[in-house]
Amino acid sequence: MDSERRSLYLYLLPVFGFFPAWWTLYRYRRTTAARSVAELNASRLSVTLGLLWLAGHLLTEFSANHTESHHLSLLIFSSLWTSGYILIELGLMVRVWQGRSLRLPGLDHLSRKLP
């Protein structure tokens, strides 16, 4: 396995892959470090997915703690949100293993706005 593919797997780890992906984007913006297009796209996608997951998770957890009537349904939605995030990241890892594109409809446009 080559180093580019290993770095793609690292970026696509659920939750933990956010930090190396963010660091790669930060370092790329600050310097002219040579990175492949696939690594930059995977980093952007991982950061976008991580931020969306965090926003959704915090929103549902905060709402569940401050409501009495929909407490259980919000906690169930939060767990489904997290499960969906993990499944998307694992699906992207399978796509890397198969050598396919990492494009996701809807999120591709959003992730391209990152540096």
DSSP file (Angstrom, degrees, kcal/mol; ACC not computed):
  #  RESIDUE AA STRUCTURE BP1 BP2  ACC     N-H-->O    O-->H-N    N-H-->O    O-->H-N    TCO  KAPPA ALPHA  PHI   PSI    X-CA   Y-CA   Z-CA
    1    1 A M              0   0    0      0, 0.0     2,-0.0     0, 0.0     0, 0.0   0.000 360.0 360.0 360.0 130.9    0.0    0.0    0.0
    2    2 A D     >  -     0   0    0      1,-0.1     4,-1.8     4,-0.0     5,-0.1  -0.298 360.0-109.0 -81.5 168.1    1.4    3.3   -1.0
    3    3 A S  H  > S+     0   0    0      1,-0.2     4,-2.3     2,-0.2     5,-0.2   0.819 114.8  57.1 -69.3 -31.1    1.7    6.4    1.3
    4    4 A E  H  > S+     0   0    0      2,-0.2     4,-2.0     1,-0.2    -1,-0.2   0.932 108.4  46.2 -65.5 -43.7   -1.0    8.3   -0.5
    5    5 A R  H  > S+     0   0    0      1,-0.2     4,-2.1     2,-0.2    -2,-0.2   0.885 111.7  52.3 -65.5 -38.1   -3.6    5.6    0.0
    6    6 A R  H  X S+     0   0    0     -4,-1.8     4,-2.1     1,-0.2    -1,-0.2   0.905 109.0  49.5 -63.3 -41.0   -2.5    5.3    3.7
    7    7 A S  H  X S+     0   0    0     -4,-2.3     4,-2.4     2,-0.2    -1,-0.2   0.862 108.1  54.1 -67.9 -33.8   -3.0    9.0    4.2
    8    8 A L  H  X S+     0   0    0     -4,-2.0     4,-1.6     2,-0.2    -1,-0.2   0.914 109.0  48.4 -63.9 -42.0   -6.4    8.8    2.6
    9    9 A Y  H  < S+     0   0    0     -4,-2.1     4,-0.3     1,-0.2    -2,-0.2   0.903 110.7  51.9 -62.4 -40.4   -7.4    6.1    5.0
   10   10 A L  H >< S+     0   0    0     -4,-2.1     3,-1.1     1,-0.2    -2,-0.2   0.912 109.4  48.8 -63.1 -43.3   -6.1    8.2    7.9
   11   11 A Y  H 3< S+     0   0    0     -4,-2.4    -1,-0.2     1,-0.2    -2,-0.2   0.818 109.8  53.2 -65.7 -30.4   -8.1   11.2    6.8
   12   12 A L  T 3< S+     0   0    0     -4,-1.6    -1,-0.2    -5,-0.2    81,-0.2   0.337  75.3 121.4 -93.0   7.1  -11.3    9.2    6.5
   13   13 A L  S <> S-     0   0    0     -3,-1.1     4,-1.6    -4,-0.3     5,-0.3  -0.538  76.7-103.7 -65.7 131.7  -11.2    7.7   10.0
   14   14 A P  T  4 S-     0   0    0      0, 0.0     2,-2.8     0, 0.0    -1,-0.1  -0.385  89.3 -20.0 -61.4 134.9  -14.4    8.6   11.8
   15   15 A V  T >4 S+     0   0    0      1,-0.2     3,-1.0    -2,-0.1     4,-0.4  -0.334 137.3  59.4  64.9 -57.1  -13.8   11.5   14.3
   16   16 A F  T >4 S+     0   0    0     -2,-2.8     3,-0.7     1,-0.2    -1,-0.2   0.773  95.0  62.4 -72.1 -26.6  -10.0   10.9   14.7
   17   17 A G  T 3X S+     0   0    0     -4,-1.6     4,-1.7     1,-0.2    -1,-0.2   0.643  86.1  76.9 -73.5 -14.0   -9.3   11.5   11.0
   18   18 A F  H <> S+     0   0    0     -3,-1.0     4,-2.8    -5,-0.3    -1,-0.2   0.901  90.8  53.9 -60.7 -41.0  -10.6   15.1   11.3
   19   19 A F  H <> S+     0   0    0     -3,-0.7     4,-2.3    -4,-0.4    -1,-0.2   0.924 110.3  41.5 -69.1 -47.2   -7.4   16.3   13.0
   20   20 A P  H  > S+     0   0    0      0, 0.0     4,-2.1     0, 0.0    -1,-0.2   0.864 116.5  51.9 -66.6 -31.5   -4.8   15.1   10.4
   21   21 A A  H  X S+     0   0    0     -4,-1.7     4,-2.1     2,-0.2    -2,-0.2   0.928 111.0  46.3 -67.3 -43.7   -7.1   16.3    7.6
   22   22 A W  H  X S+     0   0    0     -4,-2.8     4,-2.6     1,-0.2    -1,-0.2   0.907 112.2  51.3 -63.1 -41.7   -7.4   19.7    9.2
   23   23 A W  H  X S+     0   0    0     -4,-2.3     4,-2.9     2,-0.2     5,-0.2   0.886 108.0  52.4 -64.1 -38.7   -3.7   19.8    9.7
   24   24 A T  H  X S+     0   0    0     -4,-2.1     4,-2.3     2,-0.2    -1,-0.2   0.925 111.9  45.3 -63.0 -44.6   -3.0   18.9    6.1
   25   25 A L  H  X S+     0   0    0     -4,-2.1     4,-2.0     2,-0.2    -2,-0.2   0.901 114.5  48.9 -65.8 -40.0   -5.3   21.7    4.9
   26   26 A Y  H  X S+     0   0    0     -4,-2.6     4,-1.9     1,-0.2    -2,-0.2   0.934 114.1  45.0 -64.2 -46.3   -3.8   24.2    7.3
   27   27 A R  H  X S+     0   0    0     -4,-2.9     4,-2.1     1,-0.2     6,-0.4   0.862 111.7  52.9 -67.6 -35.9   -0.2   23.3    6.4
   28   28 A Y  H  < S+     0   0    0     -4,-2.3    -1,-0.2    -5,-0.2    -2,-0.2   0.887 111.0  46.9 -66.3 -38.3   -1.1   23.4    2.6
   29   29 A R  H  < S+     0   0    0     -4,-2.0    -2,-0.2     1,-0.2    -1,-0.2   0.853 115.6  45.3 -71.3 -34.5   -2.6   26.9    3.0
   30   30 A R  H  < S+     0   0    0     -4,-1.9     2,-0.2    -5,-0.2    -2,-0.2   0.792 124.3  20.4 -81.2 -29.6    0.4   28.2    5.0
   31   31 A T  S  < S-     0   0    0     -4,-2.1     0, 0.0    -5,-0.2     0, 0.0  -0.704  80.9-108.5-128.0 179.3    3.2   26.7    2.8
   32   32 A T        +     0   0    0     -2,-0.2    -4,-0.1     2,-0.0     2,-0.1  -0.269  54.2 165.6-104.1  45.3    3.5   25.4   -0.7
   33   33 A A        -     0   0    0     -6,-0.4     2,-0.7    -5,-0.1    -2,-0.1  -0.387  42.5-114.8 -64.1 136.1    3.8   21.8    0.5
   34   34 A A        +     0   0    0     -2,-0.1     2,-0.3     0, 0.0    -1,-0.1  -0.634  47.9 162.3 -78.4 114.4    3.3   19.4   -2.3
   35   35 A R        -     0   0    0     -2,-0.7     2,-0.1    -7,-0.1     0, 0.0  -0.962  37.9-112.0-128.9 148.5    0.1   17.4   -1.8
   36   36 A S     >  -     0   0    0     -2,-0.3     4,-2.0     1,-0.1     5,-0.2  -0.374  25.9-116.7 -76.2 160.7   -1.8   15.4   -4.4
   37   37 A V  H  > S+     0   0    0      1,-0.2     4,-2.6     2,-0.2     5,-0.2   0.868 115.4  55.8 -64.3 -37.1   -5.2   16.5   -5.5
   38   38 A A  H  > S+     0   0    0      1,-0.2     4,-2.4     2,-0.2    -1,-0.2   0.896 107.1  49.0 -64.3 -40.1   -6.7   13.3   -4.0
   39   39 A E  H  > S+     0   0    0      2,-0.2     4,-2.3     1,-0.2    -1,-0.2   0.910 112.6  47.4 -66.6 -41.3   -5.3   14.0   -0.6
   40   40 A L  H  X S+     0   0    0     -4,-2.0     4,-2.6     2,-0.2    -2,-0.2   0.910 113.3  48.0 -66.8 -41.3   -6.5   17.6   -0.6
   41   41 A N  H  X S+     0   0    0     -4,-2.6     4,-2.5     2,-0.2    -2,-0.2   0.906 112.9  48.2 -65.4 -40.8  -10.0   16.5   -1.7
   42   42 A A  H  X S+     0   0    0     -4,-2.4     4,-2.5     2,-0.2    -2,-0.2   0.886 112.0  50.4 -66.1 -38.0  -10.1   13.8    1.0
   43   43 A S  H  X S+     0   0    0     -4,-2.3     4,-2.5     2,-0.2     5,-0.2   0.931 111.6  47.4 -64.4 -45.5   -9.0   16.3    3.6
   44   44 A R  H  X S+     0   0    0     -4,-2.6     4,-2.4     1,-0.2    -2,-0.2   0.920 114.0  47.2 -61.5 -44.0  -11.6   18.8    2.6
   45   45 A L  H  X S+     0   0    0     -4,-2.5     4,-2.7     2,-0.2     5,-0.2   0.900 112.2  49.7 -65.7 -40.9  -14.3   16.1    2.6
   46   46 A S  H  X S+     0   0    0     -4,-2.5     4,-2.5     2,-0.2    -2,-0.2   0.904 112.4  46.9 -65.6 -41.8  -13.3   14.7    6.0
   47   47 A V  H  X S+     0   0    0     -4,-2.5     4,-2.5     2,-0.2     5,-0.2   0.911 113.3  49.4 -66.6 -41.6  -13.2   18.2    7.6
   48   48 A T  H  X S+     0   0    0     -4,-2.4     4,-2.4    -5,-0.2    -2,-0.2   0.939 113.8  44.9 -62.1 -47.9  -16.6   19.0    6.1
   49   49 A L  H  X S+     0   0    0     -4,-2.7     4,-2.6     1,-0.2    -2,-0.2   0.902 113.4  51.3 -63.5 -40.7  -18.2   15.8    7.3
   50   50 A G  H  X S+     0   0    0     -4,-2.5     4,-2.4    -5,-0.2    -2,-0.2   0.905 111.7  45.8 -63.9 -42.1  -16.6   16.1   10.7
   51   51 A L  H  X S+     0   0    0     -4,-2.5     4,-2.5     2,-0.2    -1,-0.2   0.890 113.3  49.6 -69.3 -38.5  -17.9   19.7   11.2
   52   52 A L  H  X S+     0   0    0     -4,-2.4     4,-2.4    -5,-0.2     5,-0.2   0.915 112.6  47.8 -64.9 -41.8  -21.3   18.7   10.0
   53   53 A W  H  X S+     0   0    0     -4,-2.6     4,-2.9    -5,-0.2     5,-0.2   0.936 112.8  48.4 -63.4 -45.4  -21.4   15.8   12.4
   54   54 A L  H  X S+     0   0    0     -4,-2.4     4,-2.8     2,-0.2     5,-0.3   0.917 112.2  48.6 -62.9 -43.5  -20.2   17.9   15.3
   55   55 A A  H  X S+     0   0    0     -4,-2.5     4,-2.3     1,-0.2    -1,-0.2   0.934 115.2  44.2 -62.3 -46.3  -22.8   20.6   14.6
   56   56 A G  H  X S+     0   0    0     -4,-2.4     4,-2.3     2,-0.2     5,-0.2   0.898 114.8  49.0 -65.2 -40.8  -25.6   18.1   14.3
   57   57 A H  H  X S+     0   0    0     -4,-2.9     4,-2.5    -5,-0.2     5,-0.2   0.933 113.3  45.5 -66.1 -46.3  -24.5   16.2   17.4
   58   58 A L  H  X S+     0   0    0     -4,-2.8     4,-2.6    -5,-0.2     5,-0.2   0.899 112.9  51.8 -64.4 -39.7  -24.1   19.2   19.6
   59   59 A L  H  X S+     0   0    0     -4,-2.3     4,-2.3    -5,-0.3    -2,-0.2   0.932 113.5  42.4 -63.3 -46.4  -27.4   20.6   18.4
   60   60 A T  H  X S+     0   0    0     -4,-2.3     4,-2.5     2,-0.2    -2,-0.2   0.889 115.7  49.0 -70.5 -37.8  -29.3   17.4   19.2
   61   61 A E  H  X S+     0   0    0     -4,-2.5     4,-1.8    -5,-0.2    -2,-0.2   0.920 113.2  47.0 -66.5 -42.2  -27.6   16.9   22.5
   62   62 A F  H  X S+     0   0    0     -4,-2.6     4,-0.9    -5,-0.2    -2,-0.2   0.917 114.4  47.3 -64.4 -42.5  -28.2   20.5   23.6
   63   63 A S  H  X S+     0   0    0     -4,-2.3     4,-0.5    -5,-0.2     3,-0.5   0.893 110.3  52.4 -65.9 -39.4  -31.8   20.2   22.5
   64   64 A A  H  < S+     0   0    0     -4,-2.5     3,-0.5     1,-0.2    -1,-0.2   0.852 109.1  50.0 -66.3 -33.7  -32.3   16.9   24.3
   65   65 A N  H  < S+     0   0    0     -4,-1.8    -1,-0.2     1,-0.2    -2,-0.2   0.689 114.2  44.8 -77.8 -17.1  -30.9   18.3   27.5
   66   66 A H  H  < S+     0   0    0     -4,-0.9     2,-0.4    -3,-0.5    -1,-0.2   0.326 104.4  66.3-112.4   8.2  -33.2   21.3   27.4
   67   67 A T     <  -     0   0    0     -4,-0.5     0, 0.0    -3,-0.5     0, 0.0  -0.952  51.3-168.6-125.0 150.4  -36.5   19.7   26.5
   68   68 A E  S    S+     0   0    0     -2,-0.4     3,-0.5     2,-0.1     4,-0.2   0.745  83.4  52.4-102.4 -32.2  -38.6   17.4   28.5
   69   69 A S  S    S+     0   0    0      1,-0.2     3,-0.2     2,-0.1     4,-0.2   0.856 118.7  30.1 -79.2 -34.3  -41.2   16.2   25.9
   70   70 A H  S  > S+     0   0    0      1,-0.1     4,-2.1    -7,-0.1     5,-0.2   0.026  80.8 120.3-114.0  27.5  -38.8   15.0   23.1
   71   71 A H  H  > S+     0   0    0     -3,-0.5     4,-1.9     1,-0.2     5,-0.2   0.934  78.1  41.6 -58.9 -52.0  -35.8   14.0   25.1
   72   72 A L  H  > S+     0   0    0     -4,-0.2     4,-2.3     1,-0.2    -1,-0.2   0.902 113.6  51.6 -66.9 -42.1  -35.7   10.3   24.0
   73   73 A S  H  > S+     0   0    0      1,-0.2     4,-2.3     2,-0.2    -1,-0.2   0.875 110.1  49.9 -65.6 -35.4  -36.5   11.0   20.3
   74   74 A L  H  X S+     0   0    0     -4,-2.1     4,-2.2     2,-0.2    -1,-0.2   0.878 110.2  50.1 -69.8 -36.7  -33.7   13.6   20.1
   75   75 A L  H  X S+     0   0    0     -4,-1.9     4,-2.0    -5,-0.2    -2,-0.2   0.885 111.0  49.4 -67.5 -37.2  -31.2   11.2   21.7
   76   76 A I  H  X S+     0   0    0     -4,-2.3     4,-2.3     2,-0.2    -2,-0.2   0.916 111.0  49.8 -65.7 -42.6  -32.2    8.5   19.2
   77   77 A F  H  X S+     0   0    0     -4,-2.3     4,-2.5     1,-0.2    -2,-0.2   0.888 108.7  53.5 -62.6 -38.4  -31.8   11.0   16.4
   78   78 A S  H  X S+     0   0    0     -4,-2.2     4,-2.2     2,-0.2    -1,-0.2   0.900 109.5  47.3 -63.4 -40.5  -28.3   11.9   17.8
   79   79 A S  H  X S+     0   0    0     -4,-2.0     4,-2.4     2,-0.2    -1,-0.2   0.883 112.6  49.0 -69.8 -36.2  -27.3    8.2   17.7
   80   80 A L  H  X S+     0   0    0     -4,-2.3     4,-2.5     2,-0.2    -2,-0.2   0.879 109.6  53.2 -67.5 -37.2  -28.6    7.8   14.2
   81   81 A W  H  X S+     0   0    0     -4,-2.5     4,-2.1     2,-0.2    -2,-0.2   0.922 111.9  44.7 -60.9 -46.1  -26.7   10.9   13.1
   82   82 A T  H  X S+     0   0    0     -4,-2.2     4,-2.3     2,-0.2    -2,-0.2   0.900 112.7  51.2 -66.7 -41.3  -23.5    9.5   14.6
   83   83 A S  H  X S+     0   0    0     -4,-2.4     4,-2.5     1,-0.2    -2,-0.2   0.905 110.0  50.1 -63.0 -41.1  -24.1    6.1   13.0
   84   84 A G  H  X S+     0   0    0     -4,-2.5     4,-2.4     2,-0.2    -1,-0.2   0.903 109.4  51.3 -62.5 -42.1  -24.7    7.7    9.6
   85   85 A Y  H  X S+     0   0    0     -4,-2.1     4,-2.3     2,-0.2    -2,-0.2   0.926 111.9  46.5 -60.7 -45.6  -21.5    9.7    9.9
   86   86 A I  H  X S+     0   0    0     -4,-2.3     4,-2.6     1,-0.2    -2,-0.2   0.909 112.2  50.2 -65.7 -41.8  -19.5    6.6   10.7
   87   87 A L  H  X S+     0   0    0     -4,-2.5     4,-2.5     2,-0.2    -1,-0.2   0.885 109.9  50.6 -65.3 -38.0  -21.1    4.6    7.9
   88   88 A I  H  X S+     0   0    0     -4,-2.4     4,-2.2     2,-0.2    -2,-0.2   0.932 111.8  47.7 -64.3 -44.5  -20.4    7.4    5.4
   89   89 A E  H  X S+     0   0    0     -4,-2.3     4,-1.8     2,-0.2    -2,-0.2   0.911 113.4  47.4 -63.2 -42.2  -16.8    7.5    6.5
   90   90 A L  H  X S+     0   0    0     -4,-2.6     4,-1.9     2,-0.2    -1,-0.2   0.882 110.4  53.0 -66.5 -37.1  -16.4    3.7    6.3
   91   91 A G  H  X S+     0   0    0     -4,-2.5     4,-1.9     1,-0.2    -2,-0.2   0.884 108.2  50.6 -63.5 -38.2  -18.1    3.7    2.8
   92   92 A L  H  X S+     0   0    0     -4,-2.2     4,-1.9     2,-0.2    -1,-0.2   0.862 107.3  53.9 -66.9 -35.0  -15.6    6.3    1.7
   93   93 A M  H  X S+     0   0    0     -4,-1.8     4,-2.1     2,-0.2    -2,-0.2   0.888 107.5  50.7 -65.6 -37.6  -12.8    4.1    3.0
   94   94 A V  H  X S+     0   0    0     -4,-1.9     4,-2.1     2,-0.2    -2,-0.2   0.896 107.8  53.3 -64.3 -39.7  -14.2    1.2    0.9
   95   95 A R  H  X>S+     0   0    0     -4,-1.9     5,-2.6     2,-0.2     4,-0.7   0.870 107.9  50.4 -64.4 -36.0  -14.2    3.5   -2.1
   96   96 A V  H ><5S+     0   0    0     -4,-1.9     3,-0.8     3,-0.2    -1,-0.2   0.922 109.8  50.9 -64.5 -43.0  -10.5    4.3   -1.5
   97   97 A W  H 3<5S+     0   0    0     -4,-2.1    -2,-0.2     1,-0.3    -1,-0.2   0.864 112.2  46.6 -62.1 -36.7   -9.8    0.6   -1.3
   98   98 A Q  H 3<5S-     0   0    0     -4,-2.1    -1,-0.3    -5,-0.1    -2,-0.2   0.578 113.6-119.2 -81.8  -9.5  -11.7    0.0   -4.6
   99   99 A G  T <<5 +     0   0    0     -3,-0.8    -3,-0.2    -4,-0.7     2,-0.1   0.717  66.1 139.9  79.2  21.6   -9.8    3.0   -6.3
  100  100 A R      < -     0   0    0     -5,-2.6    -1,-0.2    -6,-0.2    -2,-0.0  -0.415  58.5 -80.3 -93.7 171.5  -13.1    4.9   -6.9
  101  101 A S        -     0   0    0     -2,-0.1    -1,-0.1     1,-0.1    -6,-0.0  -0.325  25.0-142.3 -70.2 150.7  -13.8    8.6   -6.6
  102  102 A L        +     0   0    0      2,-0.1     2,-0.2    -7,-0.0    -1,-0.1   0.167  54.3 134.6 -97.8  16.9  -14.5   10.1   -3.2
  103  103 A R        -     0   0    0    -11,-0.0    -2,-0.0     4,-0.0   -62,-0.0  -0.474  34.9-168.4 -72.3 133.7  -17.2   12.5   -4.6
  104  104 A L     >  -     0   0    0     -2,-0.2     4,-2.0     0, 0.0     3,-0.4  -0.991  28.9-113.4-120.2 126.8  -20.4   12.8   -2.6
  105  105 A P  T  4 S+     0   0    0      0, 0.0     2,-0.6     0, 0.0     0, 0.0  -0.335  99.0   8.1 -59.7 133.5  -23.4   14.6   -4.2
  106  106 A G  T  > S+     0   0    0      1,-0.1     4,-0.9    -2,-0.0     0, 0.0  -0.238 124.5  63.3  91.2 -46.2  -24.2   17.8   -2.3
  107  107 A L  H  > S+     0   0    0     -2,-0.6     4,-2.8    -3,-0.4     5,-0.2   0.717  88.7  68.7 -83.9 -21.0  -21.1   17.7    0.0
  108  108 A D  H  X S+     0   0    0     -4,-2.0     4,-1.4     1,-0.2    -1,-0.2   0.918 101.5  46.2 -63.9 -43.1  -18.6   18.0   -2.9
  109  109 A H  H  4 S+     0   0    0     -5,-0.2     4,-0.4     1,-0.2    -1,-0.2   0.898 114.8  48.0 -65.9 -40.2  -19.7   21.6   -3.6
  110  110 A L  H >< S+     0   0    0     -4,-0.9     3,-1.0     1,-0.2     4,-0.2   0.890 110.4  50.6 -68.1 -40.3  -19.6   22.5    0.1
  111  111 A S  H >< S+     0   0    0     -4,-2.8     3,-1.3     1,-0.2    -1,-0.2   0.765  98.6  66.5 -73.0 -23.8  -16.2   20.9    0.7
  112  112 A R  T 3< S+     0   0    0     -4,-1.4    -1,-0.2     1,-0.2    -2,-0.2   0.677  88.6  68.8 -70.2 -14.4  -14.6   22.8   -2.2
  113  113 A K  T <  S+     0   0    0     -3,-1.0    -1,-0.2    -4,-0.4    -2,-0.2   0.642  81.1  92.2 -78.0 -13.7  -15.2   26.0   -0.4
  114  114 A L    <         0   0    0     -3,-1.3   -70,-0.1    -4,-0.2   -66,-0.0  -0.457 360.0 360.0 -74.4 154.1  -12.5   25.0    2.2
  115  115 A P              0   0    0      0, 0.0    -1,-0.1     0, 0.0    -3,-0.1   0.517 360.0 360.0 -61.9 360.0   -9.0   26.2    1.4
